[in-house]
Amino acid sequence: MRNWDEEEEEGWEKLEKLPQNNENHLSQQEVAILLGVSRSRVSEIESRALLKFKTILLRRYKAEDF
């Protein structure tokens, strides 16, 4: 059985082969490679996180504050 360090190292090796953008941000595909999941799963997680963030902001600030 492989340990996390081996999987993480393998992910970074794959990532080095992909083109990087100028601002050092990772694309969904790059994140997927690092985490060992599909790009669509990264998209699902991102969507849920943004929805939670939006909900928190709307609760904290009233609509008329915008």
PDBQT receptor file of N, H, CA, C and O in Angstrom, charges set to zero:
ATOM      1  N   MET A   1       0.844  -1.187   0.000  1.00  0.00    +0.000 N 
ATOM      2  CA  MET A   1       0.000   0.000   0.000  1.00  0.00    +0.000 C 
ATOM      3  C   MET A   1       0.886   1.247   0.000  1.00  0.00    +0.000 C 
ATOM      4  O   MET A   1       1.861   1.331   0.747  1.00  0.00    +0.000 OA
ATOM      5  N   ARG A   2       0.531   2.207  -0.848  1.00  0.00    +0.000 N 
ATOM      6  H   ARG A   2      -0.260   2.139  -1.456  1.00  0.00    +0.000 HD
ATOM      7  CA  ARG A   2       1.319   3.432  -0.950  1.00  0.00    +0.000 C 
ATOM      8  C   ARG A   2       0.896   4.410   0.134  1.00  0.00    +0.000 C 
ATOM      9  O   ARG A   2      -0.261   4.430   0.555  1.00  0.00    +0.000 OA
ATOM     10  N   ASN A   3       1.829   5.205   0.572  1.00  0.00    +0.000 N 
ATOM     11  H   ASN A   3       2.769   5.189   0.230  1.00  0.00    +0.000 HD
ATOM     12  CA  ASN A   3       1.481   6.206   1.576  1.00  0.00    +0.000 C 
ATOM     13  C   ASN A   3       1.228   7.558   0.909  1.00  0.00    +0.000 C 
ATOM     14  O   ASN A   3       1.486   7.738  -0.281  1.00  0.00    +0.000 OA
ATOM     15  N   TRP A   4       0.730   8.480   1.682  1.00  0.00    +0.000 N 
ATOM     16  H   TRP A   4       0.520   8.334   2.649  1.00  0.00    +0.000 HD
ATOM     17  CA  TRP A   4       0.342   9.798   1.164  1.00  0.00    +0.000 C 
ATOM     18  C   TRP A   4       1.516  10.523   0.531  1.00  0.00    +0.000 C 
ATOM     19  O   TRP A   4       1.354  11.158  -0.511  1.00  0.00    +0.000 OA
ATOM     20  N   ASP A   5       2.696  10.443   1.135  1.00  0.00    +0.000 N 
ATOM     21  H   ASP A   5       2.828   9.927   1.981  1.00  0.00    +0.000 HD
ATOM     22  CA  ASP A   5       3.857  11.155   0.607  1.00  0.00    +0.000 C 
ATOM     23  C   ASP A   5       4.204  10.710  -0.809  1.00  0.00    +0.000 C 
ATOM     24  O   ASP A   5       4.552  11.538  -1.651  1.00  0.00    +0.000 OA
ATOM     25  N   GLU A   6       4.111   9.405  -1.078  1.00  0.00    +0.000 N 
ATOM     26  H   GLU A   6       3.828   8.733  -0.395  1.00  0.00    +0.000 HD
ATOM     27  CA  GLU A   6       4.395   8.902  -2.421  1.00  0.00    +0.000 C 
ATOM     28  C   GLU A   6       3.373   9.414  -3.421  1.00  0.00    +0.000 C 
ATOM     29  O   GLU A   6       3.732   9.808  -4.530  1.00  0.00    +0.000 OA
ATOM     30  N   GLU A   7       2.114   9.411  -3.041  1.00  0.00    +0.000 N 
ATOM     31  H   GLU A   7       1.822   9.091  -2.140  1.00  0.00    +0.000 HD
ATOM     32  CA  GLU A   7       1.063   9.899  -3.928  1.00  0.00    +0.000 C 
ATOM     33  C   GLU A   7       1.206  11.390  -4.172  1.00  0.00    +0.000 C 
ATOM     34  O   GLU A   7       1.017  11.858  -5.295  1.00  0.00    +0.000 OA
ATOM     35  N   GLU A   8       1.538  12.136  -3.133  1.00  0.00    +0.000 N 
ATOM     36  H   GLU A   8       1.691  11.756  -2.221  1.00  0.00    +0.000 HD
ATOM     37  CA  GLU A   8       1.703  13.579  -3.279  1.00  0.00    +0.000 C 
ATOM     38  C   GLU A   8       2.879  13.883  -4.201  1.00  0.00    +0.000 C 
ATOM     39  O   GLU A   8       2.780  14.755  -5.065  1.00  0.00    +0.000 OA
ATOM     40  N   GLU A   9       3.974  13.182  -4.029  1.00  0.00    +0.000 N 
ATOM     41  H   GLU A   9       4.055  12.474  -3.327  1.00  0.00    +0.000 HD
ATOM     42  CA  GLU A   9       5.160  13.385  -4.867  1.00  0.00    +0.000 C 
ATOM     43  C   GLU A   9       4.838  13.075  -6.325  1.00  0.00    +0.000 C 
ATOM     44  O   GLU A   9       5.250  13.806  -7.226  1.00  0.00    +0.000 OA
ATOM     45  N   GLU A  10       4.108  12.001  -6.551  1.00  0.00    +0.000 N 
ATOM     46  H   GLU A  10       3.773  11.408  -5.819  1.00  0.00    +0.000 HD
ATOM     47  CA  GLU A  10       3.719  11.630  -7.903  1.00  0.00    +0.000 C 
ATOM     48  C   GLU A  10       2.840  12.706  -8.526  1.00  0.00    +0.000 C 
ATOM     49  O   GLU A  10       2.984  13.016  -9.709  1.00  0.00    +0.000 OA
ATOM     50  N   GLY A  11       1.926  13.281  -7.735  1.00  0.00    +0.000 N 
ATOM     51  H   GLY A  11       1.810  13.029  -6.775  1.00  0.00    +0.000 HD
ATOM     52  CA  GLY A  11       1.069  14.361  -8.216  1.00  0.00    +0.000 C 
ATOM     53  C   GLY A  11       1.872  15.585  -8.616  1.00  0.00    +0.000 C 
ATOM     54  O   GLY A  11       1.592  16.201  -9.644  1.00  0.00    +0.000 OA
ATOM     55  N   TRP A  12       2.867  15.944  -7.817  1.00  0.00    +0.000 N 
ATOM     56  H   TRP A  12       3.095  15.443  -6.981  1.00  0.00    +0.000 HD
ATOM     57  CA  TRP A  12       3.704  17.102  -8.137  1.00  0.00    +0.000 C 
ATOM     58  C   TRP A  12       4.510  16.855  -9.397  1.00  0.00    +0.000 C 
ATOM     59  O   TRP A  12       4.706  17.774 -10.194  1.00  0.00    +0.000 OA
ATOM     60  N   GLU A  13       4.989  15.611  -9.596  1.00  0.00    +0.000 N 
ATOM     61  H   GLU A  13       4.830  14.866  -8.949  1.00  0.00    +0.000 HD
ATOM     62  CA  GLU A  13       5.735  15.295 -10.811  1.00  0.00    +0.000 C 
ATOM     63  C   GLU A  13       4.857  15.459 -12.042  1.00  0.00    +0.000 C 
ATOM     64  O   GLU A  13       5.312  15.979 -13.060  1.00  0.00    +0.000 OA
ATOM     65  N   LYS A  14       3.603  15.021 -11.964  1.00  0.00    +0.000 N 
ATOM     66  H   LYS A  14       3.233  14.598 -11.137  1.00  0.00    +0.000 HD
ATOM     67  CA  LYS A  14       2.675  15.184 -13.076  1.00  0.00    +0.000 C 
ATOM     68  C   LYS A  14       2.395  16.659 -13.312  1.00  0.00    +0.000 C 
ATOM     69  O   LYS A  14       2.292  17.104 -14.455  1.00  0.00    +0.000 OA
ATOM     70  N   LEU A  15       2.272  17.410 -12.233  1.00  0.00    +0.000 N 
ATOM     71  H   LEU A  15       2.356  17.048 -11.305  1.00  0.00    +0.000 HD
ATOM     72  CA  LEU A  15       1.948  18.832 -12.331  1.00  0.00    +0.000 C 
ATOM     73  C   LEU A  15       3.061  19.608 -13.015  1.00  0.00    +0.000 C 
ATOM     74  O   LEU A  15       2.786  20.557 -13.749  1.00  0.00    +0.000 OA
ATOM     75  N   GLU A  16       4.310  19.225 -12.790  1.00  0.00    +0.000 N 
ATOM     76  H   GLU A  16       4.533  18.454 -12.194  1.00  0.00    +0.000 HD
ATOM     77  CA  GLU A  16       5.434  19.937 -13.398  1.00  0.00    +0.000 C 
ATOM     78  C   GLU A  16       5.383  19.883 -14.915  1.00  0.00    +0.000 C 
ATOM     79  O   GLU A  16       5.947  20.752 -15.579  1.00  0.00    +0.000 OA
ATOM     80  N   LYS A  17       4.723  18.885 -15.472  1.00  0.00    +0.000 N 
ATOM     81  H   LYS A  17       4.266  18.179 -14.932  1.00  0.00    +0.000 HD
ATOM     82  CA  LYS A  17       4.634  18.730 -16.918  1.00  0.00    +0.000 C 
ATOM     83  C   LYS A  17       3.561  19.625 -17.531  1.00  0.00    +0.000 C 
ATOM     84  O   LYS A  17       3.566  19.850 -18.741  1.00  0.00    +0.000 OA
ATOM     85  N   LEU A  18       2.643  20.138 -16.714  1.00  0.00    +0.000 N 
ATOM     86  H   LEU A  18       2.639  19.956 -15.731  1.00  0.00    +0.000 HD
ATOM     87  CA  LEU A  18       1.563  20.982 -17.218  1.00  0.00    +0.000 C 
ATOM     88  C   LEU A  18       2.006  22.437 -17.310  1.00  0.00    +0.000 C 
ATOM     89  O   LEU A  18       2.841  22.882 -16.522  1.00  0.00    +0.000 OA
ATOM     90  N   PRO A  19       1.455  23.179 -18.263  1.00  0.00    +0.000 N 
ATOM     91  CA  PRO A  19       1.791  24.604 -18.337  1.00  0.00    +0.000 C 
ATOM     92  C   PRO A  19       1.218  25.357 -17.144  1.00  0.00    +0.000 C 
ATOM     93  O   PRO A  19       0.128  25.040 -16.668  1.00  0.00    +0.000 OA
ATOM     94  N   GLN A  20       1.940  26.336 -16.670  1.00  0.00    +0.000 N 
ATOM     95  H   GLN A  20       2.826  26.594 -17.057  1.00  0.00    +0.000 HD
ATOM     96  CA  GLN A  20       1.510  27.154 -15.544  1.00  0.00    +0.000 C 
ATOM     97  C   GLN A  20       1.092  28.525 -16.059  1.00  0.00    +0.000 C 
ATOM     98  O   GLN A  20       1.633  29.016 -17.049  1.00  0.00    +0.000 OA
ATOM     99  N   ASN A  21       0.122  29.141 -15.377  1.00  0.00    +0.000 N 
ATOM    100  H   ASN A  21      -0.318  28.742 -14.572  1.00  0.00    +0.000 HD
ATOM    101  CA  ASN A  21      -0.238  30.495 -15.767  1.00  0.00    +0.000 C 
ATOM    102  C   ASN A  21       0.701  31.479 -15.082  1.00  0.00    +0.000 C 
ATOM    103  O   ASN A  21       1.541  31.081 -14.275  1.00  0.00    +0.000 OA
ATOM    104  N   ASN A  22       0.565  32.727 -15.393  1.00  0.00    +0.000 N 
ATOM    105  H   ASN A  22      -0.117  33.050 -16.049  1.00  0.00    +0.000 HD
ATOM    106  CA  ASN A  22       1.517  33.735 -14.917  1.00  0.00    +0.000 C 
ATOM    107  C   ASN A  22       1.356  34.133 -13.466  1.00  0.00    +0.000 C 
ATOM    108  O   ASN A  22       2.280  34.700 -12.883  1.00  0.00    +0.000 OA
ATOM    109  N   GLU A  23       0.219  33.855 -12.869  1.00  0.00    +0.000 N 
ATOM    110  H   GLU A  23      -0.531  33.393 -13.343  1.00  0.00    +0.000 HD
ATOM    111  CA  GLU A  23      -0.035  34.313 -11.503  1.00  0.00    +0.000 C 
ATOM    112  C   GLU A  23       0.126  33.210 -10.469  1.00  0.00    +0.000 C 
ATOM    113  O   GLU A  23      -0.228  33.406  -9.307  1.00  0.00    +0.000 OA
ATOM    114  N   ASN A  24       0.647  32.067 -10.859  1.00  0.00    +0.000 N 
ATOM    115  H   ASN A  24       0.935  31.907 -11.803  1.00  0.00    +0.000 HD
ATOM    116  CA  ASN A  24       0.870  30.930  -9.967  1.00  0.00    +0.000 C 
ATOM    117  C   ASN A  24      -0.417  30.402  -9.339  1.00  0.00    +0.000 C 
ATOM    118  O   ASN A  24      -0.393  29.859  -8.234  1.00  0.00    +0.000 OA
ATOM    119  N   HIS A  25      -1.537  30.559 -10.040  1.00  0.00    +0.000 N 
ATOM    120  H   HIS A  25      -1.556  31.000 -10.938  1.00  0.00    +0.000 HD
ATOM    121  CA  HIS A  25      -2.788  29.957  -9.610  1.00  0.00    +0.000 C 
ATOM    122  C   HIS A  25      -2.893  28.600 -10.270  1.00  0.00    +0.000 C 
ATOM    123  O   HIS A  25      -2.399  28.404 -11.381  1.00  0.00    +0.000 OA
ATOM    124  N   LEU A  26      -3.532  27.664  -9.595  1.00  0.00    +0.000 N 
ATOM    125  H   LEU A  26      -3.933  27.823  -8.693  1.00  0.00    +0.000 HD
ATOM    126  CA  LEU A  26      -3.697  26.329 -10.163  1.00  0.00    +0.000 C 
ATOM    127  C   LEU A  26      -5.053  26.218 -10.853  1.00  0.00    +0.000 C 
ATOM    128  O   LEU A  26      -6.057  26.727 -10.354  1.00  0.00    +0.000 OA
ATOM    129  N   SER A  27      -5.074  25.555 -11.989  1.00  0.00    +0.000 N 
ATOM    130  H   SER A  27      -4.259  25.141 -12.394  1.00  0.00    +0.000 HD
ATOM    131  CA  SER A  27      -6.338  25.277 -12.665  1.00  0.00    +0.000 C 
ATOM    132  C   SER A  27      -7.030  24.119 -11.960  1.00  0.00    +0.000 C 
ATOM    133  O   SER A  27      -6.435  23.441 -11.123  1.00  0.00    +0.000 OA
ATOM    134  N   GLN A  28      -8.286  23.904 -12.307  1.00  0.00    +0.000 N 
ATOM    135  H   GLN A  28      -8.769  24.455 -12.987  1.00  0.00    +0.000 HD
ATOM    136  CA  GLN A  28      -9.007  22.767 -11.728  1.00  0.00    +0.000 C 
ATOM    137  C   GLN A  28      -8.314  21.463 -12.086  1.00  0.00    +0.000 C 
ATOM    138  O   GLN A  28      -8.251  20.549 -11.263  1.00  0.00    +0.000 OA
ATOM    139  N   GLN A  29      -7.795  21.366 -13.303  1.00  0.00    +0.000 N 
ATOM    140  H   GLN A  29      -7.846  22.108 -13.971  1.00  0.00    +0.000 HD
ATOM    141  CA  GLN A  29      -7.103  20.144 -13.719  1.00  0.00    +0.000 C 
ATOM    142  C   GLN A  29      -5.839  19.924 -12.893  1.00  0.00    +0.000 C 
ATOM    143  O   GLN A  29      -5.538  18.795 -12.506  1.00  0.00    +0.000 OA
ATOM    144  N   GLU A  30      -5.106  20.992 -12.624  1.00  0.00    +0.000 N 
ATOM    145  H   GLU A  30      -5.351  21.909 -12.938  1.00  0.00    +0.000 HD
ATOM    146  CA  GLU A  30      -3.884  20.880 -11.826  1.00  0.00    +0.000 C 
ATOM    147  C   GLU A  30      -4.203  20.460 -10.392  1.00  0.00    +0.000 C 
ATOM    148  O   GLU A  30      -3.497  19.634  -9.814  1.00  0.00    +0.000 OA
ATOM    149  N   VAL A  31      -5.256  21.023  -9.823  1.00  0.00    +0.000 N 
ATOM    150  H   VAL A  31      -5.830  21.694 -10.293  1.00  0.00    +0.000 HD
ATOM    151  CA  VAL A  31      -5.685  20.643  -8.475  1.00  0.00    +0.000 C 
ATOM    152  C   VAL A  31      -6.102  19.170  -8.463  1.00  0.00    +0.000 C 
ATOM    153  O   VAL A  31      -5.769  18.429  -7.538  1.00  0.00    +0.000 OA
ATOM    154  N   ALA A  32      -6.829  18.761  -9.494  1.00  0.00    +0.000 N 
ATOM    155  H   ALA A  32      -7.099  19.363 -10.245  1.00  0.00    +0.000 HD
ATOM    156  CA  ALA A  32      -7.278  17.372  -9.589  1.00  0.00    +0.000 C 
ATOM    157  C   ALA A  32      -6.098  16.410  -9.608  1.00  0.00    +0.000 C 
ATOM    158  O   ALA A  32      -6.136  15.369  -8.951  1.00  0.00    +0.000 OA
ATOM    159  N   ILE A  33      -5.064  16.746 -10.346  1.00  0.00    +0.000 N 
ATOM    160  H   ILE A  33      -5.034  17.591 -10.879  1.00  0.00    +0.000 HD
ATOM    161  CA  ILE A  33      -3.879  15.891 -10.405  1.00  0.00    +0.000 C 
ATOM    162  C   ILE A  33      -3.222  15.801  -9.037  1.00  0.00    +0.000 C 
ATOM    163  O   ILE A  33      -2.842  14.717  -8.594  1.00  0.00    +0.000 OA
ATOM    164  N   LEU A  34      -3.088  16.936  -8.373  1.00  0.00    +0.000 N 
ATOM    165  H   LEU A  34      -3.396  17.817  -8.733  1.00  0.00    +0.000 HD
ATOM    166  CA  LEU A  34      -2.456  16.937  -7.042  1.00  0.00    +0.000 C 
ATOM    167  C   LEU A  34      -3.240  16.117  -6.031  1.00  0.00    +0.000 C 
ATOM    168  O   LEU A  34      -2.653  15.420  -5.203  1.00  0.00    +0.000 OA
ATOM    169  N   LEU A  35      -4.569  16.198  -6.095  1.00  0.00    +0.000 N 
ATOM    170  H   LEU A  35      -5.045  16.764  -6.768  1.00  0.00    +0.000 HD
ATOM    171  CA  LEU A  35      -5.410  15.507  -5.121  1.00  0.00    +0.000 C 
ATOM    172  C   LEU A  35      -5.749  14.078  -5.534  1.00  0.00    +0.000 C 
ATOM    173  O   LEU A  35      -6.242  13.291  -4.725  1.00  0.00    +0.000 OA
ATOM    174  N   GLY A  36      -5.487  13.753  -6.778  1.00  0.00    +0.000 N 
ATOM    175  H   GLY A  36      -5.087  14.392  -7.435  1.00  0.00    +0.000 HD
ATOM    176  CA  GLY A  36      -5.796  12.414  -7.249  1.00  0.00    +0.000 C 
ATOM    177  C   GLY A  36      -7.282  12.173  -7.452  1.00  0.00    +0.000 C 
ATOM    178  O   GLY A  36      -7.773  11.062  -7.252  1.00  0.00    +0.000 OA
ATOM    179  N   VAL A  37      -8.000  13.228  -7.852  1.00  0.00    +0.000 N 
ATOM    180  H   VAL A  37      -7.601  14.130  -8.014  1.00  0.00    +0.000 HD
ATOM    181  CA  VAL A  37      -9.431  13.124  -8.137  1.00  0.00    +0.000 C 
ATOM    182  C   VAL A  37      -9.684  13.660  -9.538  1.00  0.00    +0.000 C 
ATOM    183  O   VAL A  37      -8.771  14.173 -10.185  1.00  0.00    +0.000 OA
ATOM    184  N   SER A  38     -10.911  13.541 -10.003  1.00  0.00    +0.000 N 
ATOM    185  H   SER A  38     -11.652  13.124  -9.477  1.00  0.00    +0.000 HD
ATOM    186  CA  SER A  38     -11.229  14.043 -11.342  1.00  0.00    +0.000 C 
ATOM    187  C   SER A  38     -11.416  15.564 -11.315  1.00  0.00    +0.000 C 
ATOM    188  O   SER A  38     -11.668  16.157 -10.266  1.00  0.00    +0.000 OA
ATOM    189  N   ARG A  39     -11.286  16.178 -12.496  1.00  0.00    +0.000 N 
ATOM    190  H   ARG A  39     -11.081  15.696 -13.348  1.00  0.00    +0.000 HD
ATOM    191  CA  ARG A  39     -11.495  17.607 -12.606  1.00  0.00    +0.000 C 
ATOM    192  C   ARG A  39     -12.941  17.962 -12.294  1.00  0.00    +0.000 C 
ATOM    193  O   ARG A  39     -13.216  19.016 -11.720  1.00  0.00    +0.000 OA
ATOM    194  N   SER A  40     -13.866  17.082 -12.671  1.00  0.00    +0.000 N 
ATOM    195  H   SER A  40     -13.643  16.226 -13.138  1.00  0.00    +0.000 HD
ATOM    196  CA  SER A  40     -15.276  17.366 -12.380  1.00  0.00    +0.000 C 
ATOM    197  C   SER A  40     -15.540  17.350 -10.876  1.00  0.00    +0.000 C 
ATOM    198  O   SER A  40     -16.374  18.115 -10.393  1.00  0.00    +0.000 OA
ATOM    199  N   ARG A  41     -14.847  16.497 -10.133  1.00  0.00    +0.000 N 
ATOM    200  H   ARG A  41     -14.169  15.876 -10.526  1.00  0.00    +0.000 HD
ATOM    201  CA  ARG A  41     -15.001  16.476  -8.667  1.00  0.00    +0.000 C 
ATOM    202  C   ARG A  41     -14.475  17.775  -8.060  1.00  0.00    +0.000 C 
ATOM    203  O   ARG A  41     -15.071  18.314  -7.127  1.00  0.00    +0.000 OA
ATOM    204  N   VAL A  42     -13.372  18.272  -8.584  1.00  0.00    +0.000 N 
ATOM    205  H   VAL A  42     -12.888  17.835  -9.342  1.00  0.00    +0.000 HD
ATOM    206  CA  VAL A  42     -12.835  19.558  -8.116  1.00  0.00    +0.000 C 
ATOM    207  C   VAL A  42     -13.857  20.657  -8.389  1.00  0.00    +0.000 C 
ATOM    208  O   VAL A  42     -14.060  21.537  -7.551  1.00  0.00    +0.000 OA
ATOM    209  N   SER A  43     -14.498  20.614  -9.550  1.00  0.00    +0.000 N 
ATOM    210  H   SER A  43     -14.333  19.900 -10.230  1.00  0.00    +0.000 HD
ATOM    211  CA  SER A  43     -15.517  21.602  -9.890  1.00  0.00    +0.000 C 
ATOM    212  C   SER A  43     -16.694  21.536  -8.925  1.00  0.00    +0.000 C 
ATOM    213  O   SER A  43     -17.198  22.571  -8.492  1.00  0.00    +0.000 OA
ATOM    214  N   GLU A  44     -17.134  20.327  -8.586  1.00  0.00    +0.000 N 
ATOM    215  H   GLU A  44     -16.724  19.485  -8.938  1.00  0.00    +0.000 HD
ATOM    216  CA  GLU A  44     -18.236  20.162  -7.628  1.00  0.00    +0.000 C 
ATOM    217  C   GLU A  44     -17.869  20.750  -6.270  1.00  0.00    +0.000 C 
ATOM    218  O   GLU A  44     -18.668  21.457  -5.655  1.00  0.00    +0.000 OA
ATOM    219  N   ILE A  45     -16.669  20.457  -5.810  1.00  0.00    +0.000 N 
ATOM    220  H   ILE A  45     -16.020  19.883  -6.309  1.00  0.00    +0.000 HD
ATOM    221  CA  ILE A  45     -16.215  20.967  -4.503  1.00  0.00    +0.000 C 
ATOM    222  C   ILE A  45     -16.133  22.485  -4.536  1.00  0.00    +0.000 C 
ATOM    223  O   ILE A  45     -16.541  23.153  -3.586  1.00  0.00    +0.000 OA
ATOM    224  N   GLU A  46     -15.608  23.030  -5.623  1.00  0.00    +0.000 N 
ATOM    225  H   GLU A  46     -15.276  22.488  -6.395  1.00  0.00    +0.000 HD
ATOM    226  CA  GLU A  46     -15.497  24.480  -5.766  1.00  0.00    +0.000 C 
ATOM    227  C   GLU A  46     -16.879  25.139  -5.740  1.00  0.00    +0.000 C 
ATOM    228  O   GLU A  46     -17.069  26.162  -5.083  1.00  0.00    +0.000 OA
ATOM    229  N   SER A  47     -17.828  24.557  -6.448  1.00  0.00    +0.000 N 
ATOM    230  H   SER A  47     -17.674  23.726  -6.982  1.00  0.00    +0.000 HD
ATOM    231  CA  SER A  47     -19.190  25.109  -6.490  1.00  0.00    +0.000 C 
ATOM    232  C   SER A  47     -19.834  25.112  -5.107  1.00  0.00    +0.000 C 
ATOM    233  O   SER A  47     -20.458  26.094  -4.708  1.00  0.00    +0.000 OA
ATOM    234  N   ARG A  48     -19.680  24.010  -4.383  1.00  0.00    +0.000 N 
ATOM    235  H   ARG A  48     -19.173  23.211  -4.708  1.00  0.00    +0.000 HD
ATOM    236  CA  ARG A  48     -20.253  23.939  -3.033  1.00  0.00    +0.000 C 
ATOM    237  C   ARG A  48     -19.599  24.949  -2.097  1.00  0.00    +0.000 C 
ATOM    238  O   ARG A  48     -20.273  25.566  -1.272  1.00  0.00    +0.000 OA
ATOM    239  N   ALA A  49     -18.282  25.115  -2.229  1.00  0.00    +0.000 N 
ATOM    240  H   ALA A  49     -17.735  24.614  -2.900  1.00  0.00    +0.000 HD
ATOM    241  CA  ALA A  49     -17.572  26.076  -1.377  1.00  0.00    +0.000 C 
ATOM    242  C   ALA A  49     -18.040  27.499  -1.661  1.00  0.00    +0.000 C 
ATOM    243  O   ALA A  49     -18.247  28.283  -0.735  1.00  0.00    +0.000 OA
ATOM    244  N   LEU A  50     -18.207  27.833  -2.939  1.00  0.00    +0.000 N 
ATOM    245  H   LEU A  50     -18.039  27.197  -3.691  1.00  0.00    +0.000 HD
ATOM    246  CA  LEU A  50     -18.675  29.177  -3.288  1.00  0.00    +0.000 C 
ATOM    247  C   LEU A  50     -20.097  29.427  -2.800  1.00  0.00    +0.000 C 
ATOM    248  O   LEU A  50     -20.417  30.529  -2.352  1.00  0.00    +0.000 OA
ATOM    249  N   LEU A  51     -20.947  28.413  -2.884  1.00  0.00    +0.000 N 
ATOM    250  H   LEU A  51     -20.688  27.518  -3.247  1.00  0.00    +0.000 HD
ATOM    251  CA  LEU A  51     -22.321  28.547  -2.391  1.00  0.00    +0.000 C 
ATOM    252  C   LEU A  51     -22.328  28.783  -0.875  1.00  0.00    +0.000 C 
ATOM    253  O   LEU A  51     -23.082  29.620  -0.380  1.00  0.00    +0.000 OA
ATOM    254  N   LYS A  52     -21.495  28.049  -0.147  1.00  0.00    +0.000 N 
ATOM    255  H   LYS A  52     -20.883  27.369  -0.548  1.00  0.00    +0.000 HD
ATOM    256  CA  LYS A  52     -21.406  28.242   1.302  1.00  0.00    +0.000 C 
ATOM    257  C   LYS A  52     -20.898  29.640   1.632  1.00  0.00    +0.000 C 
ATOM    258  O   LYS A  52     -21.403  30.289   2.548  1.00  0.00    +0.000 OA
ATOM    259  N   PHE A  53     -19.895  30.104   0.882  1.00  0.00    +0.000 N 
ATOM    260  H   PHE A  53     -19.485  29.577   0.137  1.00  0.00    +0.000 HD
ATOM    261  CA  PHE A  53     -19.348  31.432   1.097  1.00  0.00    +0.000 C 
ATOM    262  C   PHE A  53     -20.405  32.501   0.837  1.00  0.00    +0.000 C 
ATOM    263  O   PHE A  53     -20.539  33.454   1.605  1.00  0.00    +0.000 OA
ATOM    264  N   LYS A  54     -21.153  32.335  -0.251  1.00  0.00    +0.000 N 
ATOM    265  H   LYS A  54     -21.044  31.561  -0.874  1.00  0.00    +0.000 HD
ATOM    266  CA  LYS A  54     -22.224  33.284  -0.582  1.00  0.00    +0.000 C 
ATOM    267  C   LYS A  54     -23.274  33.316   0.526  1.00  0.00    +0.000 C 
ATOM    268  O   LYS A  54     -23.732  34.389   0.920  1.00  0.00    +0.000 OA
ATOM    269  N   THR A  55     -23.653  32.145   1.026  1.00  0.00    +0.000 N 
ATOM    270  H   THR A  55     -23.281  31.273   0.706  1.00  0.00    +0.000 HD
ATOM    271  CA  THR A  55     -24.657  32.058   2.094  1.00  0.00    +0.000 C 
ATOM    272  C   THR A  55     -24.187  32.793   3.350  1.00  0.00    +0.000 C 
ATOM    273  O   THR A  55     -24.957  33.520   3.977  1.00  0.00    +0.000 OA
ATOM    274  N   ILE A  56     -22.945  32.600   3.704  1.00  0.00    +0.000 N 
ATOM    275  H   ILE A  56     -22.319  32.009   3.195  1.00  0.00    +0.000 HD
ATOM    276  CA  ILE A  56     -22.381  33.271   4.887  1.00  0.00    +0.000 C 
ATOM    277  C   ILE A  56     -22.396  34.781   4.697  1.00  0.00    +0.000 C 
ATOM    278  O   ILE A  56     -22.784  35.522   5.600  1.00  0.00    +0.000 OA
ATOM    279  N   LEU A  57     -21.972  35.235   3.518  1.00  0.00    +0.000 N 
ATOM    280  H   LEU A  57     -21.657  34.633   2.784  1.00  0.00    +0.000 HD
ATOM    281  CA  LEU A  57     -21.961  36.676   3.265  1.00  0.00    +0.000 C 
ATOM    282  C   LEU A  57     -23.362  37.274   3.298  1.00  0.00    +0.000 C 
ATOM    283  O   LEU A  57     -23.567  38.356   3.849  1.00  0.00    +0.000 OA
ATOM    284  N   LEU A  58     -24.325  36.570   2.708  1.00  0.00    +0.000 N 
ATOM    285  H   LEU A  58     -24.159  35.692   2.261  1.00  0.00    +0.000 HD
ATOM    286  CA  LEU A  58     -25.698  37.096   2.697  1.00  0.00    +0.000 C 
ATOM    287  C   LEU A  58     -26.299  37.133   4.094  1.00  0.00    +0.000 C 
ATOM    288  O   LEU A  58     -27.083  38.030   4.405  1.00  0.00    +0.000 OA
ATOM    289  N   ARG A  59     -25.944  36.178   4.936  1.00  0.00    +0.000 N 
ATOM    290  H   ARG A  59     -25.307  35.449   4.683  1.00  0.00    +0.000 HD
ATOM    291  CA  ARG A  59     -26.424  36.216   6.321  1.00  0.00    +0.000 C 
ATOM    292  C   ARG A  59     -25.788  37.351   7.102  1.00  0.00    +0.000 C 
ATOM    293  O   ARG A  59     -26.435  37.985   7.937  1.00  0.00    +0.000 OA
ATOM    294  N   ARG A  60     -24.517  37.602   6.826  1.00  0.00    +0.000 N 
ATOM    295  H   ARG A  60     -23.992  37.088   6.148  1.00  0.00    +0.000 HD
ATOM    296  CA  ARG A  60     -23.786  38.609   7.575  1.00  0.00    +0.000 C 
ATOM    297  C   ARG A  60     -24.201  40.030   7.162  1.00  0.00    +0.000 C 
ATOM    298  O   ARG A  60     -24.322  40.922   8.002  1.00  0.00    +0.000 OA
ATOM    299  N   TYR A  61     -24.410  40.216   5.881  1.00  0.00    +0.000 N 
ATOM    300  H   TYR A  61     -24.312  39.491   5.199  1.00  0.00    +0.000 HD
ATOM    301  CA  TYR A  61     -24.736  41.550   5.383  1.00  0.00    +0.000 C 
ATOM    302  C   TYR A  61     -26.137  41.542   4.778  1.00  0.00    +0.000 C 
ATOM    303  O   TYR A  61     -26.497  40.626   4.040  1.00  0.00    +0.000 OA
ATOM    304  N   LYS A  62     -26.888  42.522   5.083  1.00  0.00    +0.000 N 
ATOM    305  H   LYS A  62     -26.596  43.267   5.684  1.00  0.00    +0.000 HD
ATOM    306  CA  LYS A  62     -28.236  42.627   4.542  1.00  0.00    +0.000 C 
ATOM    307  C   LYS A  62     -28.176  43.029   3.077  1.00  0.00    +0.000 C 
ATOM    308  O   LYS A  62     -27.198  43.633   2.636  1.00  0.00    +0.000 OA
ATOM    309  N   ALA A  63     -29.208  42.700   2.327  1.00  0.00    +0.000 N 
ATOM    310  H   ALA A  63     -30.002  42.210   2.685  1.00  0.00    +0.000 HD
ATOM    311  CA  ALA A  63     -29.247  42.989   0.900  1.00  0.00    +0.000 C 
ATOM    312  C   ALA A  63     -29.114  44.493   0.623  1.00  0.00    +0.000 C 
ATOM    313  O   ALA A  63     -28.502  44.887  -0.370  1.00  0.00    +0.000 OA
ATOM    314  N   GLU A  64     -29.680  45.326   1.489  1.00  0.00    +0.000 N 
ATOM    315  H   GLU A  64     -30.177  45.007   2.296  1.00  0.00    +0.000 HD
ATOM    316  CA  GLU A  64     -29.607  46.767   1.231  1.00  0.00    +0.000 C 
ATOM    317  C   GLU A  64     -28.207  47.335   1.434  1.00  0.00    +0.000 C 
ATOM    318  O   GLU A  64     -27.944  48.470   1.036  1.00  0.00    +0.000 OA
ATOM    319  N   ASP A  65     -27.308  46.574   2.042  1.00  0.00    +0.000 N 
ATOM    320  H   ASP A  65     -27.522  45.652   2.366  1.00  0.00    +0.000 HD
ATOM    321  CA  ASP A  65     -25.936  47.032   2.215  1.00  0.00    +0.000 C 
ATOM    322  C   ASP A  65     -25.150  46.976   0.912  1.00  0.00    +0.000 C 
ATOM    323  O   ASP A  65     -24.063  47.544   0.813  1.00  0.00    +0.000 OA
ATOM    324  N   PHE A  66     -25.694  46.300  -0.074  1.00  0.00    +0.000 N 
ATOM    325  H   PHE A  66     -26.578  45.838   0.007  1.00  0.00    +0.000 HD
ATOM    326  CA  PHE A  66     -24.949  46.150  -1.338  1.00  0.00    +0.000 C 
ATOM    327  C   PHE A  66     -25.279  47.227  -2.279  1.00  0.00    +0.000 C 
ATOM    328  O   PHE A  66     -24.747  47.260  -3.389  1.00  0.00    +0.000 OA
TER     329      PHE A  66
